[in-house]
């Protein structure tokens, strides 16, 4: 699935952070599947985690990818993407191969904020 993190060769600390992000993705899905009918996911957080996973995998996500991943109405998802951009966590770049499409990626600031967050979490 797009936006899912795969193990990389960044060493022990990179592996630990990869495991933590995988746990975040799995926990979000698990909450949703175990409590049907309730909206337990946080669309902004789901987007940030997906953007981090894509960045660590060397890919970018389209705006439509993010809209689908966050389990929110499209208008809400688009508004949240623009908020992430305005706050400096995400950047939007026109797709080189398809000018109708916009790619979204995590900024350096967004990645630094994730690193600080993951550094404060316990071992995985």
C-alpha positions as CSV (number, residue, x, y, z in Angstrom):
1,X,0.0,0.0,0.0
2,X,1.2,3.5,-0.8
3,X,2.5,5.3,2.3
4,X,3.5,2.1,4.1
5,X,6.9,2.0,5.6
6,X,9.4,-0.7,4.6
7,X,12.5,-1.5,6.5
8,X,15.6,0.3,5.4
9,X,19.3,0.1,6.0
10,X,19.7,3.2,8.3
11,X,21.2,1.3,11.2
12,X,19.8,0.4,14.6
13,X,18.3,3.8,15.3
14,X,16.7,4.0,11.9
15,X,15.3,0.5,12.4
16,X,13.9,1.5,15.8
17,X,12.1,4.5,14.3
18,X,10.9,2.4,11.4
19,X,9.3,-0.1,13.9
20,X,7.7,2.8,15.8
21,X,6.1,4.2,12.7
22,X,4.9,0.8,11.6
23,X,3.3,0.4,15.1
24,X,1.6,3.8,14.6
25,X,0.2,2.7,11.3
26,X,-1.0,-0.7,12.6
27,X,-2.5,0.8,15.8
28,X,-4.6,3.2,13.8
29,X,-5.9,0.4,11.6
30,X,-6.5,-1.9,14.6
31,X,-8.5,0.8,16.5
32,X,-10.7,1.3,13.5
33,X,-11.3,-2.4,12.8
34,X,-12.1,-3.3,16.4
35,X,-14.6,-0.5,17.0
36,X,-16.8,-0.5,13.9
37,X,-19.0,2.5,13.5
38,X,-16.7,4.8,15.5
39,X,-14.3,7.4,14.0
40,X,-11.2,6.7,16.1
41,X,-8.7,7.7,13.5
42,X,-7.1,11.2,13.3
43,X,-6.9,12.2,9.7
44,X,-4.1,14.7,10.1
45,X,-2.0,12.2,12.0
46,X,-2.7,9.5,9.5
47,X,-1.5,11.8,6.8
48,X,1.6,12.8,8.6
49,X,2.5,9.1,9.3
50,X,1.8,8.2,5.6
51,X,4.0,11.2,4.5
52,X,6.8,10.1,6.7
53,X,6.6,6.5,5.5
54,X,6.7,7.7,1.9
55,X,9.7,10.0,2.6
56,X,11.6,7.2,4.2
57,X,10.8,5.0,1.2
58,X,11.9,7.7,-1.2
59,X,8.5,8.3,-2.7
60,X,5.8,11.0,-2.8
61,X,2.1,10.6,-2.4
62,X,-0.5,12.2,-4.6
63,X,-3.2,14.4,-3.0
64,X,-5.8,11.7,-3.9
65,X,-3.6,9.0,-2.2
66,X,-3.7,11.1,1.0
67,X,-7.4,11.7,0.8
68,X,-8.0,7.9,0.6
69,X,-5.6,7.1,3.4
70,X,-7.0,9.4,6.0
71,X,-10.6,8.0,6.1
72,X,-12.2,11.4,5.9
73,X,-14.5,13.1,3.4
74,X,-12.5,14.5,0.4
75,X,-13.3,18.1,1.3
76,X,-12.0,17.6,4.8
77,X,-8.9,15.7,3.6
78,X,-8.0,18.5,1.1
79,X,-8.5,21.1,3.9
80,X,-6.2,19.1,6.2
81,X,-3.5,18.8,3.5
82,X,-3.6,22.5,3.0
83,X,-3.3,23.0,6.7
84,X,-0.2,20.8,6.9
85,X,1.3,22.8,4.1
86,X,0.5,26.1,5.8
87,X,2.0,24.9,9.0
88,X,5.2,23.9,7.2
89,X,4.9,20.1,7.6
90,X,4.1,19.2,4.0
91,X,4.9,20.6,0.6
92,X,3.0,20.3,-2.6
93,X,4.8,19.8,-5.9
94,X,3.3,19.4,-9.4
95,X,3.8,15.9,-10.7
96,X,6.4,16.0,-13.5
97,X,4.8,13.2,-15.5
98,X,1.1,14.4,-15.1
99,X,0.5,18.1,-14.7
100,X,-3.0,17.5,-13.5
101,X,-1.7,15.7,-10.4
102,X,-0.1,17.2,-7.3
103,X,2.4,15.3,-5.2
104,X,2.7,15.9,-1.4
105,X,5.8,15.2,0.6
106,X,6.9,15.8,4.2
107,X,9.2,18.8,4.7
108,X,12.5,18.7,6.5
109,X,10.8,20.4,9.4
110,X,8.1,17.7,9.4
111,X,10.7,15.0,9.4
112,X,12.6,16.7,12.2
113,X,9.5,17.0,14.3
114,X,8.9,13.2,13.8
115,X,12.5,12.4,14.7
116,X,12.0,14.4,18.0
117,X,8.7,12.7,18.7
118,X,10.2,9.2,18.0
119,X,13.2,10.0,20.1
120,X,10.9,10.6,23.1
121,X,9.1,7.3,22.6
122,X,10.2,4.1,24.4
123,X,12.0,1.3,22.6
124,X,10.2,-0.6,19.9
